[in-house]
């Protein structure tokens, strides 16, 4: 039980956190999962690099992650990305 207290995303919280992601954030997350850097994602989605980085920061905050790689892992665990 103590292990779950130190995890960045609580057990039941992760699923509801995934539900908080916007359509744009999900698009960015999926593009990142395909191996894209912020620059590549920006070009692919026809957005600025700054906009992509804002989405990435928002995704990490909503999922309770400190890195984009952690956010991708949480999304993968919940079936949002392959």
N, CA, C and O atoms as a Tinker XYZ file with bonds, in Angstrom:
   328  protein
     1  N      0.825000   -1.199000    0.000000    73     2
     2  CA     0.000000    0.000000    0.000000    64     1     3
     3  C      0.868000    1.261000    0.000000    63     2     4     5
     4  O      0.502000    2.261000   -0.618000    81     3
     5  N      1.997000    1.222000    0.678000    73     3     6
     6  CA     2.860000    2.399000    0.725000    64     5     7
     7  C      3.442000    2.731000   -0.639000    63     6     8     9
     8  O      3.687000    3.900000   -0.936000    81     7
     9  N      3.669000    1.720000   -1.476000    73     7    10
    10  CA     4.204000    1.957000   -2.811000    64     9    11
    11  C      3.291000    2.891000   -3.600000    63    10    12    13
    12  O      3.769000    3.791000   -4.290000    81    11
    13  N      1.998000    2.681000   -3.501000    73    11    14
    14  CA     1.056000    3.507000   -4.250000    64    13    15
    15  C      1.024000    4.943000   -3.755000    63    14    16    17
    16  O      0.635000    5.845000   -4.496000    81    15
    17  N      1.427000    5.163000   -2.518000    73    15    18
    18  CA     1.444000    6.517000   -1.976000    64    17    19
    19  C      2.548000    7.364000   -2.596000    63    18    20    21
    20  O      2.434000    8.590000   -2.621000    81    19
    21  N      3.608000    6.747000   -3.095000    73    19    22
    22  CA     4.723000    7.508000   -3.635000    64    21    23
    23  C      4.698000    7.609000   -5.157000    63    22    24    25
    24  O      5.509000    8.331000   -5.737000    81    23
    25  N      3.791000    6.905000   -5.809000    73    23    26
    26  CA     3.700000    6.990000   -7.258000    64    25    27
    27  C      3.178000    8.361000   -7.665000    63    26    28    29
    28  O      2.353000    8.939000   -6.957000    81    27
    29  N      3.651000    8.900000   -8.816000    73    27    30
    30  CA     3.212000   10.233000   -9.231000    64    29    31
    31  C      1.740000   10.302000   -9.598000    63    30    32    33
    32  O      1.138000   11.372000   -9.512000    81    31
    33  N      1.144000    9.182000  -10.006000    73    31    34
    34  CA    -0.271000    9.151000  -10.355000    64    33    35
    35  C     -0.923000    8.049000   -9.536000    63    34    36    37
    36  O     -0.529000    6.886000   -9.635000    81    35
    37  N     -1.895000    8.396000   -8.744000    73    35    38
    38  CA    -2.583000    7.417000   -7.915000    64    37    39
    39  C     -3.350000    6.437000   -8.794000    63    38    40    41
    40  O     -3.681000    6.756000   -9.937000    81    39
    41  N     -3.634000    5.253000   -8.273000    73    39    42
    42  CA    -4.265000    4.189000   -9.047000    64    41    43
    43  C     -5.517000    4.653000   -9.780000    63    42    44    45
    44  O     -5.557000    4.565000  -11.007000    81    43
    45  N     -6.510000    5.128000   -9.102000    73    43    46
    46  CA    -7.759000    5.532000   -9.726000    64    45    47
    47  C     -7.664000    6.853000  -10.455000    63    46    48    49
    48  O     -8.498000    7.160000  -11.307000    81    47
    49  N     -6.667000    7.626000  -10.130000    73    47    50
    50  CA    -6.511000    8.960000  -10.703000    64    49    51
    51  C     -6.050000    8.915000  -12.157000    63    50    52    53
    52  O     -6.417000    9.789000  -12.942000    81    51
    53  N     -5.255000    7.918000  -12.530000    73    51    54
    54  CA    -4.695000    7.873000  -13.882000    64    53    55
    55  C     -5.778000    7.799000  -14.937000    63    54    56    57
    56  O     -5.711000    8.511000  -15.939000    81    55
    57  N     -6.779000    6.950000  -14.732000    73    55    58
    58  CA    -7.836000    6.806000  -15.711000    64    57    59
    59  C     -8.598000    8.118000  -15.862000    63    58    60    61
    60  O     -8.896000    8.521000  -16.986000    81    59
    61  N     -8.918000    8.790000  -14.767000    73    59    62
    62  CA    -9.636000   10.050000  -14.862000    64    61    63
    63  C     -8.738000   11.141000  -15.439000    63    62    64    65
    64  O     -9.230000   12.057000  -16.098000    81    63
    65  N     -7.444000   11.057000  -15.202000    73    63    66
    66  CA    -6.516000   12.029000  -15.770000    64    65    67
    67  C     -6.466000   11.895000  -17.288000    63    66    68    69
    68  O     -6.414000   12.902000  -17.995000    81    67
    69  N     -6.480000   10.680000  -17.789000    73    67    70
    70  CA    -6.499000   10.439000  -19.230000    64    69    71
    71  C     -7.738000   11.090000  -19.831000    63    70    72    73
    72  O     -7.675000   11.667000  -20.916000    81    71
    73  N     -8.853000   10.999000  -19.133000    73    71    74
    74  CA   -10.106000   11.574000  -19.624000    64    73    75
    75  C    -10.055000   13.102000  -19.688000    63    74    76    77
    76  O    -10.851000   13.712000  -20.402000    81    75
    77  N     -9.138000   13.725000  -18.960000    73    75    78
    78  CA    -9.008000   15.177000  -18.958000    64    77    79
    79  C     -8.289000   15.720000  -20.192000    63    78    80    81
    80  O     -8.351000   16.918000  -20.471000    81    79
    81  N     -7.607000   14.844000  -20.931000    73    79    82
    82  CA    -6.854000   15.296000  -22.096000    64    81    83
    83  C     -7.794000   15.775000  -23.197000    63    82    84    85
    84  O     -8.825000   15.159000  -23.468000    81    83
    85  N     -7.420000   16.879000  -23.821000    73    83    86
    86  CA    -8.207000   17.413000  -24.931000    64    85    87
    87  C     -7.879000   16.647000  -26.210000    63    86    88    89
    88  O     -6.912000   15.888000  -26.259000    81    87
    89  N     -8.683000   16.852000  -27.229000    73    87    90
    90  CA    -8.449000   16.217000  -28.523000    64    89    91
    91  C     -7.068000   16.598000  -29.065000    63    90    92    93
    92  O     -6.340000   15.750000  -29.580000    81    91
    93  N     -6.722000   17.871000  -28.945000    73    91    94
    94  CA    -5.421000   18.345000  -29.427000    64    93    95
    95  C     -4.278000   17.691000  -28.653000    63    94    96    97
    96  O     -3.262000   17.318000  -29.241000    81    95
    97  N     -4.440000   17.553000  -27.342000    73    95    98
    98  CA    -3.398000   16.924000  -26.526000    64    97    99
    99  C     -3.227000   15.461000  -26.900000    63    98   100   101
   100  O     -2.105000   14.955000  -26.928000    81    99
   101  N     -4.316000   14.787000  -27.184000    73    99   102
   102  CA    -4.243000   13.385000  -27.597000    64   101   103
   103  C     -3.533000   13.272000  -28.939000    63   102   104   105
   104  O     -2.734000   12.357000  -29.138000    81   103
   105  N     -3.814000   14.192000  -29.865000    73   103   106
   106  CA    -3.127000   14.194000  -31.158000    64   105   107
   107  C     -1.620000   14.368000  -30.965000    63   106   108   109
   108  O     -0.820000   13.666000  -31.583000    81   107
   109  N     -1.249000   15.300000  -30.110000    73   107   110
   110  CA     0.171000   15.548000  -29.838000    64   109   111
   111  C      0.802000   14.320000  -29.192000    63   110   112   113
   112  O      1.904000   13.918000  -29.568000    81   111
   113  N      0.123000   13.728000  -28.234000    73   111   114
   114  CA     0.639000   12.550000  -27.540000    64   113   115
   115  C      0.857000   11.399000  -28.517000    63   114   116   117
   116  O      1.885000   10.723000  -28.462000    81   115
   117  N     -0.096000   11.177000  -29.402000    73   115   118
   118  CA     0.031000   10.099000  -30.389000    64   117   119
   119  C      1.157000   10.378000  -31.376000    63   118   120   121
   120  O      1.863000    9.456000  -31.784000    81   119
   121  N      1.332000   11.630000  -31.761000    73   119   122
   122  CA     2.428000   11.981000  -32.664000    64   121   123
   123  C      3.777000   11.782000  -31.969000    63   122   124   125
   124  O      4.737000   11.319000  -32.586000    81   123
   125  N      3.843000   12.132000  -30.695000    73   123   126
   126  CA     5.075000   11.898000  -29.929000    64   125   127
   127  C      5.370000   10.407000  -29.840000    63   126   128   129
   128  O      6.526000    9.990000  -29.911000    81   127
   129  N      4.328000    9.614000  -29.684000    73   127   130
   130  CA     4.502000    8.165000  -29.570000    64   129   131
   131  C      5.060000    7.557000  -30.851000    63   130   132   133
   132  O      5.717000    6.517000  -30.815000    81   131
   133  N      4.801000    8.198000  -31.965000    73   131   134
   134  CA     5.338000    7.713000  -33.239000    64   133   135
   135  C      6.808000    8.102000  -33.403000    63   134   136   137
   136  O      7.401000    7.872000  -34.457000    81   135
   137  N      7.382000    8.683000  -32.371000    73   135   138
   138  CA     8.804000    9.006000  -32.391000    64   137   139
   139  C      9.115000   10.425000  -32.795000    63   138   140   141
   140  O     10.251000   10.739000  -33.153000    81   139
   141  N      8.135000   11.274000  -32.742000    73   139   142
   142  CA     8.349000   12.641000  -33.173000    64   141   143
   143  C      8.900000   13.544000  -32.090000    63   142   144   145
   144  O      8.511000   13.460000  -30.925000    81   143
   145  N      9.802000   14.400000  -32.494000    73   143   146
   146  CA    10.267000   15.468000  -31.614000    64   145   147
   147  C      9.216000   16.575000  -31.672000    63   146   148   149
   148  O      8.290000   16.504000  -32.480000    81   147
   149  N      9.345000   17.570000  -30.845000    73   147   150
   150  CA     8.393000   18.684000  -30.885000    64   149   151
   151  C      8.378000   19.330000  -32.269000    63   150   152   153
   152  O      7.321000   19.725000  -32.761000    81   151
   153  N      9.531000   19.436000  -32.886000    73   151   154
   154  CA     9.623000   20.031000  -34.221000    64   153   155
   155  C      8.889000   19.184000  -35.258000    63   154   156   157
   156  O      8.152000   19.714000  -36.089000    81   155
   157  N      9.089000   17.873000  -35.207000    73   155   158
   158  CA     8.417000   16.975000  -36.154000    64   157   159
   159  C      6.917000   16.954000  -35.921000    63   158   160   161
   160  O      6.139000   16.956000  -36.875000    81   159
   161  N      6.505000   16.933000  -34.662000    73   159   162
   162  CA     5.081000   16.934000  -34.325000    64   161   163
   163  C      4.437000   18.221000  -34.816000    63   162   164   165
   164  O      3.335000   18.196000  -35.364000    81   163
   165  N      5.112000   19.338000  -34.625000    73   163   166
   166  CA     4.593000   20.631000  -35.077000    64   165   167
   167  C      4.364000   20.623000  -36.584000    63   166   168   169
   168  O      3.327000   21.084000  -37.061000    81   167
   169  N      5.323000   20.105000  -37.325000    73   167   170
   170  CA     5.186000   20.050000  -38.786000    64   169   171
   171  C      4.062000   19.102000  -39.195000    63   170   172   173
   172  O      3.273000   19.411000  -40.089000    81   171
   173  N      3.996000   17.944000  -38.534000    73   171   174
   174  CA     2.972000   16.948000  -38.855000    64   173   175
   175  C      1.560000   17.475000  -38.594000    63   174   176   177
   176  O      0.647000   17.234000  -39.383000    81   175
   177  N      1.388000   18.195000  -37.485000    73   175   178
   178  CA     0.062000   18.671000  -37.093000    64   177   179
   179  C     -0.219000   20.099000  -37.545000    63   178   180   181
   180  O     -1.274000   20.658000  -37.247000    81   179
   181  N      0.732000   20.683000  -38.266000    73   179   182
   182  CA     0.602000   22.059000  -38.757000    64   181   183
   183  C      0.348000   23.037000  -37.614000    63   182   184   185
   184  O     -0.573000   23.854000  -37.657000    81   183
   185  N      1.197000   22.927000  -36.588000    73   183   186
   186  CA     1.152000   23.818000  -35.433000    64   185   187
   187  C      2.554000   24.331000  -35.179000    63   186   188   189
   188  O      3.522000   23.807000  -35.730000    81   187
   189  N      2.666000   25.342000  -34.358000    73   187   190
   190  CA     3.997000   25.846000  -34.020000    64   189   191
   191  C      4.641000   24.940000  -32.973000    63   190   192   193
   192  O      3.959000   24.222000  -32.242000    81   191
   193  N      5.958000   24.991000  -32.922000    73   191   194
   194  CA     6.692000   24.216000  -31.916000    64   193   195
   195  C      6.276000   24.666000  -30.523000    63   194   196   197
   196  O      6.147000   23.843000  -29.617000    81   195
   197  N      6.065000   25.965000  -30.344000    73   195   198
   198  CA     5.636000   26.491000  -29.047000    64   197   199
   199  C      4.286000   25.885000  -28.643000    63   198   200   201
   200  O      4.103000   25.499000  -27.488000    81   199
   201  N      3.352000   25.800000  -29.578000    73   199   202
   202  CA     2.042000   25.218000  -29.276000    64   201   203
   203  C      2.183000   23.762000  -28.866000    63   202   204   205
   204  O      1.544000   23.321000  -27.911000    81   203
   205  N      3.010000   23.013000  -29.578000    73   203   206
   206  CA     3.239000   21.609000  -29.233000    64   205   207
   207  C      3.821000   21.506000  -27.830000    63   206   208   209
   208  O      3.386000   20.671000  -27.038000    81   207
   209  N      4.798000   22.346000  -27.517000    73   207   210
   210  CA     5.410000   22.304000  -26.184000    64   209   211
   211  C      4.418000   22.668000  -25.083000    63   210   212   213
   212  O      4.477000   22.108000  -23.989000    81   211
   213  N      3.507000   23.600000  -25.364000    73   211   214
   214  CA     2.460000   23.948000  -24.391000    64   213   215
   215  C      1.563000   22.739000  -24.164000    63   214   216   217
   216  O      1.200000   22.434000  -23.028000    81   215
   217  N      1.203000   22.046000  -25.253000    73   215   218
   218  CA     0.378000   20.833000  -25.113000    64   217   219
   219  C      1.115000   19.764000  -24.308000    63   218   220   221
   220  O      0.518000   19.111000  -23.452000    81   219
   221  N      2.395000   19.585000  -24.577000    73   219   222
   222  CA     3.181000   18.577000  -23.855000    64   221   223
   223  C      3.214000   18.898000  -22.363000    63   222   224   225
   224  O      3.043000   18.004000  -21.534000    81   223
   225  N      3.430000   20.146000  -22.021000    73   223   226
   226  CA     3.446000   20.539000  -20.604000    64   225   227
   227  C      2.089000   20.294000  -19.951000    63   226   228   229
   228  O      2.019000   19.837000  -18.810000    81   227
   229  N      1.026000   20.593000  -20.665000    73   227   230
   230  CA    -0.321000   20.370000  -20.142000    64   229   231
   231  C     -0.595000   18.880000  -19.953000    63   230   232   233
   232  O     -1.183000   18.474000  -18.951000    81   231
   233  N     -0.170000   18.076000  -20.909000    73   231   234
   234  CA    -0.333000   16.620000  -20.820000    64   233   235
   235  C      0.387000   16.095000  -19.579000    63   234   236   237
   236  O     -0.175000   15.325000  -18.800000    81   235
   237  N      1.636000   16.521000  -19.407000    73   235   238
   238  CA     2.420000   16.047000  -18.264000    64   237   239
   239  C      1.774000   16.457000  -16.946000    63   238   240   241
   240  O      1.752000   15.677000  -15.994000    81   239
   241  N      1.255000   17.667000  -16.891000    73   239   242
   242  CA     0.609000   18.141000  -15.668000    64   241   243
   243  C     -0.649000   17.328000  -15.379000    63   242   244   245
   244  O     -0.859000   16.892000  -14.247000    81   243
   245  N     -1.479000   17.125000  -16.386000    73   243   246
   246  CA    -2.726000   16.387000  -16.197000    64   245   247
   247  C     -2.480000   14.938000  -15.798000    63   246   248   249
   248  O     -3.239000   14.368000  -15.015000    81   247
   249  N     -1.418000   14.342000  -16.337000    73   247   250
   250  CA    -1.120000   12.944000  -16.034000    64   249   251
   251  C     -0.228000   12.784000  -14.814000    63   250   252   253
   252  O      0.039000   11.663000  -14.382000    81   251
   253  N      0.236000   13.899000  -14.254000    73   251   254
   254  CA     1.074000   13.840000  -13.062000    64   253   255
   255  C      2.473000   13.313000  -13.358000    63   254   256   257
   256  O      3.071000   12.623000  -12.532000    81   255
   257  N      2.992000   13.640000  -14.539000    73   255   258
   258  CA     4.302000   13.148000  -14.964000    64   257   259
   259  C      5.317000   14.287000  -14.993000    63   258   260   261
   260  O      4.961000   15.459000  -15.114000    81   259
   261  N      6.579000   13.914000  -14.881000    73   259   262
   262  CA     7.635000   14.927000  -14.923000    64   261   263
   263  C      8.354000   14.958000  -16.266000    63   262   264   265
   264  O      9.065000   15.919000  -16.561000    81   263
   265  N      8.179000   13.921000  -17.084000    73   263   266
   266  CA     8.795000   13.902000  -18.411000    64   265   267
   267  C      7.774000   13.446000  -19.440000    63   266   268   269
   268  O      6.771000   12.813000  -19.108000    81   267
   269  N      8.047000   13.778000  -20.691000    73   267   270
   270  CA     7.155000   13.342000  -21.770000    64   269   271
   271  C      7.190000   11.827000  -21.904000    63   270   272   273
   272  O      6.198000   11.225000  -22.314000    81   271
   273  N      8.310000   11.201000  -21.568000    73   271   274
   274  CA     8.422000    9.745000  -21.654000    64   273   275
   275  C      7.537000    9.070000  -20.614000    63   274   276   277
   276  O      6.942000    8.026000  -20.882000    81   275
   277  N      7.450000    9.663000  -19.434000    73   275   278
   278  CA     6.536000    9.147000  -18.410000    64   277   279
   279  C      5.094000    9.280000  -18.883000    63   278   280   281
   280  O      4.284000    8.376000  -18.677000    81   279
   281  N      4.775000   10.404000  -19.515000    73   279   282
   282  CA     3.416000   10.619000  -20.019000    64   281   283
   283  C      3.071000    9.591000  -21.090000    63   282   284   285
   284  O      1.949000    9.086000  -21.128000    81   283
   285  N      4.025000    9.282000  -21.956000    73   283   286
   286  CA     3.801000    8.261000  -22.978000    64   285   287
   287  C      3.582000    6.895000  -22.336000    63   286   288   289
   288  O      2.753000    6.115000  -22.804000    81   287
   289  N      4.312000    6.605000  -21.280000    73   287   290
   290  CA     4.147000    5.330000  -20.583000    64   289   291
   291  C      2.760000    5.224000  -19.960000    63   290   292   293
   292  O      2.128000    4.171000  -20.038000    81   291
   293  N      2.282000    6.298000  -19.343000    73   291   294
   294  CA     0.942000    6.294000  -18.742000    64   293   295
   295  C     -0.118000    6.117000  -19.833000    63   294   296   297
   296  O     -1.062000    5.345000  -19.672000    81   295
   297  N      0.048000    6.831000  -20.926000    73   295   298
   298  CA    -0.908000    6.716000  -22.041000    64   297   299
   299  C     -0.902000    5.293000  -22.612000    63   298   300   301
   300  O     -1.955000    4.753000  -22.952000    81   299
   301  N      0.259000    4.704000  -22.712000    73   299   302
   302  CA     0.380000    3.330000  -23.225000    64   301   303
   303  C     -0.289000    2.355000  -22.267000    63   302   304   305
   304  O     -0.988000    1.443000  -22.708000    81   303
   305  N     -0.087000    2.530000  -20.971000    73   303   306
   306  CA    -0.692000    1.654000  -19.969000    64   305   307
   307  C     -2.218000    1.676000  -20.026000    63   306   308   309
   308  O     -2.874000    0.686000  -19.702000    81   307
   309  N     -2.764000    2.797000  -20.433000    73   307   310
   310  CA    -4.220000    2.944000  -20.463000    64   309   311
   311  C     -4.804000    2.799000  -21.859000    63   310   312   313
   312  O     -5.969000    3.121000  -22.093000    81   311
   313  N     -3.977000    2.309000  -22.793000    73   311   314
   314  CA    -4.472000    1.997000  -24.123000    64   313   315
   315  C     -4.730000    3.172000  -25.036000    63   314   316   317
   316  O     -5.365000    3.020000  -26.079000    81   315
   317  N     -4.246000    4.343000  -24.658000    73   315   318
   318  CA    -4.451000    5.526000  -25.489000    64   317   319
   319  C     -3.533000    5.500000  -26.711000    63   318   320   321
   320  O     -3.885000    6.012000  -27.774000    81   319
   321  N     -2.368000    4.907000  -26.551000    73   319   322
   322  CA    -1.422000    4.741000  -27.650000    64   321   323
   323  C     -0.916000    3.307000  -27.645000    63   322   324   325
   324  O     -1.004000    2.601000  -26.640000    81   323
   325  N     -0.385000    2.894000  -28.786000    73   323   326
   326  CA     0.132000    1.518000  -28.891000    64   325   327
   327  C      1.589000    1.452000  -28.520000    63   326   328
   328  O      2.186000    0.376000  -28.552000    81   327
